[in-house]
Amino acid sequence: MPMDAASPDARPTSTSPTRFAYLGPEGTFAEAALSRAVGDSAPRSPRPTVAAALAAVRAGEVDAALVPFENSIEGSVPATMDGLADGAPLLITREVFLEPTFVLAGRPGTTLADVRSVASHPHALAQTARWLAAHLPTLSPQSETSTAGSAEAVAAGRYDAAVCAPIAARRYGLVPIAEDIADHRGAVTRFVLVAPPGPLPEPTGNDKTSLVAVVADRTGALLDVLREFAARGISLTRIESRPTRERRWVYSFSLDCEGHVAEARVGETLAALHRVCDDVRFLGSYPRADERENRPVSDDATDAAFTDADEWLSKVRAGAL
């Protein structure tokens, strides 16, 4: 998994992106999340896959892309995790949480009894599996690349119904056959806004930092990673493993932790990981948006404590104590 540093020429000229890509087609939850993040007036264009949306950023076709990262029921989106771990570096600059509302939509005049085929994104199908099993028990739902894509396919006559967002149903001329069909109330999807390397968002005091750490196949490798966070009083909010796909039995760990890289404890942790891991890719520090507060920082892990320790060590080395 190459993790080459970004060229200075790749840095954007502005910290405020104005052109956006998102996982399309039109009417996806990603488009709704993008509207929540930047409003409806910013120029935007759908991309057929997560990989295509990230590629548009890397190619300079857009300034940033909004892609799904994880769902509270189904977990992380592998295409996004792998797309950020591989290729030219990109940075997460913002996260957006959206509570999806699902409908079963069909062409006008379609009733539940008429439905012989249904399609949607795998995450949407997983979040409505019990409802579908109870009301359409003889069907085997088909996977599409997005919820809006499934609605578009229904409009084109490829399926009888789609599990999608109400906005997608309206956009493709469908009508709800059944509404609010999610199995789990309160489920949310986390989206991330991704941009080329450049100036980081300023620390807010309630931030997350994301990174990918690659470790070799050796005893205690993961423990070495976790120890660096624990030693500095940093809480992890997510950790998942993925195969690197380039070297057998070598894994990457995708991590989110509390804090901003500008904070001494977080910066020192990343530096320590750089020493003990085969490779580290920094994915960004950005404001936390999940309505939770970071845990209080202990007195011995504040920036002031690190500064005091550095000054003491300088005196020791200078023989000035």
C-alpha positions in Angstrom: 0.0 0.0 0.0 2.0 3.1 -1.2 1.7 6.1 1.1 3.9 8.6 -0.7 3.8 12.2 0.6 1.7 14.6 -1.4 3.5 16.9 -3.7 3.3 20.6 -2.7 1.9 21.3 -6.1 -1.1 19.2 -5.1 -2.1 21.6 -2.4 -5.3 23.5 -3.1 -5.2 27.2 -3.6 -8.1 27.7 -1.2 -9.3 26.1 2.0 -12.9 26.6 0.9 -13.8 24.1 -1.8 -16.4 25.3 -4.3 -16.8 22.3 -6.7 -18.0 19.0 -5.2 -18.5 15.4 -6.3 -20.6 12.8 -4.4 -21.6 9.2 -4.7 -24.4 9.3 -7.3 -26.6 9.3 -9.2 -28.8 12.2 -8.2 -31.0 11.5 -5.3 -28.6 9.5 -3.1 -28.3 9.9 0.6 -24.8 11.2 -0.2 -26.3 14.1 -2.1 -28.6 14.9 0.9 -25.6 14.8 3.2 -23.6 17.1 0.9 -26.5 19.6 0.9 -26.5 19.5 4.7 -22.8 20.2 4.7 -22.4 22.9 2.1 -26.0 24.0 1.1 -27.8 23.5 -2.2 -26.2 26.2 -4.3 -22.6 24.9 -4.6 -21.8 23.2 -8.0 -21.8 19.5 -7.7 -21.7 16.4 -9.8 -22.6 12.7 -9.1 -20.1 10.0 -9.6 -21.1 6.3 -10.1 -18.8 4.8 -7.5 -16.8 5.9 -4.4 -13.6 5.2 -6.3 -14.8 7.6 -9.1 -15.7 10.3 -6.6 -12.2 10.1 -5.0 -10.5 9.9 -8.4 -12.3 13.2 -9.4 -10.6 14.9 -6.4 -7.2 13.5 -7.2 -7.5 14.5 -10.8 -8.5 18.1 -9.9 -11.9 17.9 -11.5 -13.5 18.9 -8.2 -12.3 20.4 -5.0 -13.8 17.9 -2.6 -16.0 14.8 -2.6 -18.6 13.6 -0.2 -18.6 9.8 0.3 -20.2 7.4 2.8 -17.7 6.1 5.4 -19.7 4.0 7.9 -23.2 3.0 9.0 -24.2 2.5 12.6 -25.8 -0.8 11.7 -23.7 -2.3 8.9 -20.3 -0.8 9.8 -17.7 0.8 7.5 -17.9 1.1 3.7 -14.9 -0.9 2.3 -14.7 1.1 -0.9 -14.1 4.3 1.1 -11.7 2.7 3.5 -9.6 1.2 0.7 -9.9 4.3 -1.5 -8.5 6.5 1.2 -5.7 4.1 2.2 -4.5 3.6 -1.4 -3.5 6.0 -4.1 -2.4 9.7 -3.8 -3.1 11.1 -0.3 -6.4 12.7 0.5 -7.6 14.4 3.7 -10.9 14.2 5.5 -11.9 17.8 6.3 -15.4 17.3 7.7 -17.8 14.5 8.7 -21.6 14.6 8.3 -24.1 12.3 10.0 -27.5 11.5 8.3 -30.3 9.4 9.6 -31.7 7.7 6.4 -35.4 7.4 5.8 -36.2 4.5 3.5 -39.3 3.9 1.3 -40.2 1.1 -1.0 -40.8 2.9 -4.3 -42.3 1.8 -7.6 -43.7 3.1 -10.8 -47.1 4.8 -10.5 -49.8 2.3 -10.0 -47.6 -0.4 -8.6 -48.9 -2.1 -5.4 -47.1 -4.4 -3.0 -48.8 -7.4 -4.6 -47.3 -6.4 -8.0 -43.7 -6.4 -6.7 -41.7 -9.3 -8.1 -38.3 -7.8 -7.9 -36.6 -5.2 -5.6 -33.2 -3.7 -5.6 -31.0 -1.3 -3.5 -27.6 -0.6 -2.1 -26.4 -3.5 0.1 -26.4 -1.3 3.2 -30.0 -0.2 2.5 -31.1 -3.8 2.0 -29.4 -4.8 5.3 -31.2 -2.0 7.1 -34.6 -3.0 5.8 -34.0 -6.8 5.7 -36.7 -7.7 8.3 -39.3 -5.5 6.7 -38.6 -7.0 3.3 -38.6 -10.6 4.7 -42.0 -10.0 6.3 -43.7 -8.3 3.4 -41.9 -9.8 0.4 -40.8 -13.2 1.7 -40.4 -14.9 -1.7 -38.1 -12.3 -3.2 -34.3 -12.2 -3.3 -33.3 -8.5 -3.3 -30.8 -7.4 -5.9 -27.8 -5.2 -5.1 -27.1 -1.9 -6.9 -24.3 0.6 -6.4 -26.6 3.2 -4.8 -30.1 3.6 -3.5 -30.7 6.3 -6.2 -29.3 4.0 -8.8 -31.9 1.4 -7.8 -34.7 4.0 -8.2 -33.3 4.9 -11.6 -33.3 1.2 -12.5 -37.0 0.9 -11.5 -37.9 3.9 -13.6 -36.2 2.2 -16.5 -38.2 -1.0 -16.0 -35.4 -3.2 -14.7 -37.0 -3.9 -11.3 -40.5 -3.5 -9.9 -39.4 -1.6 -6.7 -36.5 0.0 -5.0 -35.5 0.7 -1.4 -34.4 4.3 -1.6 -34.7 7.8 -0.1 -38.0 9.7 -0.7 -35.9 12.3 -2.7 -34.8 9.6 -5.1 -38.3 8.3 -5.6 -39.5 11.8 -6.5 -36.5 12.5 -8.7 -37.1 9.4 -10.9 -40.9 9.7 -11.0 -41.6 6.9 -8.6 -44.3 6.7 -5.8 -44.0 5.2 -2.4 -45.5 1.7 -2.1 -44.6 1.6 1.6 -43.0 4.3 3.8 -40.6 4.3 6.7 -39.5 0.7 6.3 -36.2 0.7 8.2 -35.8 -2.0 10.7 -33.8 0.1 13.2 -34.9 3.5 14.4 -32.1 5.9 14.9 -29.6 4.3 12.6 -27.2 6.8 11.0 -24.7 6.9 8.2 -21.5 8.8 8.6 -20.3 10.6 5.5 -16.9 12.3 5.0 -15.9 15.3 2.9 -12.5 14.5 1.3 -10.1 17.0 -0.3 -6.5 17.1 -1.5 -3.8 17.7 1.1 -3.7 21.3 2.3 -4.3 23.4 5.4 -6.1 21.5 8.1 -9.3 22.7 9.9 -8.4 24.6 13.0 -8.7 22.7 16.3 -12.1 23.2 18.0 -11.5 21.4 21.2 -13.9 18.6 20.1 -12.1 17.0 17.1 -11.3 13.6 15.6 -8.2 12.4 13.9 -8.2 9.6 11.3 -5.3 7.5 10.1 -4.3 4.2 8.6 -1.5 2.2 10.3 0.2 -0.7 8.5 1.7 -3.4 10.7 3.6 -6.6 9.8 2.7 -10.1 10.7 4.4 -10.3 14.1 3.3 -11.0 17.6 2.1 -7.9 19.5 1.9 -5.6 16.5 -1.6 -4.3 17.2 -0.7 -4.0 20.9 2.2 -1.8 20.0 -0.2 0.5 18.1 -2.8 0.6 20.9 -0.1 1.2 23.5 0.9 4.5 21.9 -2.6 5.9 22.2 -3.1 4.6 25.8 0.2 6.0 27.0 -0.9 9.5 26.1 -4.5 9.2 27.3 -6.1 9.2 23.9 -9.4 7.4 23.3 -10.1 5.6 20.1 -13.6 6.0 18.6 -13.1 3.4 15.8 -10.6 0.7 14.9 -10.9 -1.8 12.0 -8.5 -4.0 10.1 -8.2 -4.4 6.4 -5.8 -6.5 4.3 -3.3 -4.4 2.4 -3.9 -6.5 -0.8 -0.3 -6.0 -1.8 1.5 -8.1 0.8 0.0 -11.3 2.2 -0.6 -11.4 5.9 0.2 -7.7 6.3 -2.8 -5.7 7.5 -3.7 -2.1 7.8 -5.7 -0.7 10.8 -8.1 2.2 10.1 -8.4 4.3 13.2 -10.3 7.3 14.5 -9.2 8.9 17.8 -10.2 11.9 19.8 -8.2 15.1 19.4 -6.5 17.1 16.7 -3.0 16.5 15.3 -2.1 20.1 16.4 -2.4 18.9 20.0 0.9 17.7 21.4 -0.4 14.3 22.6 -1.9 13.5 19.2 1.1 14.7 17.3 3.5 12.6 19.5 1.3 9.6 19.1 1.4 9.8 15.3 5.2 10.3 15.4 5.5 7.2 17.7 3.3 5.2 15.3 5.6 6.2 12.5 8.5 4.5 14.4 6.7 1.3 15.3 4.5 0.7 12.2 5.5 -0.3 8.7 3.7 2.7 7.4 1.3 5.4 8.6 -1.1 7.5 6.5 -2.6 10.5 8.1 -6.2 11.0 6.9 -7.1 14.3 8.6 -8.1 16.1 11.8 -11.6 17.7 11.7 -14.5 18.8 13.9 -16.5 16.0 15.5 -20.1 16.0 14.4 -21.7 13.1 16.2 -23.1 15.2 19.0 -20.7 13.6 21.5 -18.0 15.4 23.5 -14.4 14.2 23.6 -13.3 12.9 27.0 -11.6 15.3 29.3 -7.8 15.4 28.9 -5.9 14.4 32.0 -3.5 16.9 33.5 -0.5 14.9 32.4 -1.6 14.9 28.7 -2.4 18.6 28.1 -0.3 20.6 25.8 1.0 22.6 28.8 2.3 19.3 30.4 4.1 18.3 27.2 5.7 21.8 26.9 6.8 21.6 30.6 8.3 18.2 30.0 10.2 19.4 26.9 11.6 22.4 28.7 12.7 20.1 31.6 14.4 17.7 29.2 16.2 20.6 27.5 17.6 21.7 30.8 18.7 18.2 31.6 20.5 17.9 28.3 22.1 21.3 28.8 23.3 20.5 32.3 21.3 23.4 33.6 19.3 21.7 36.4 
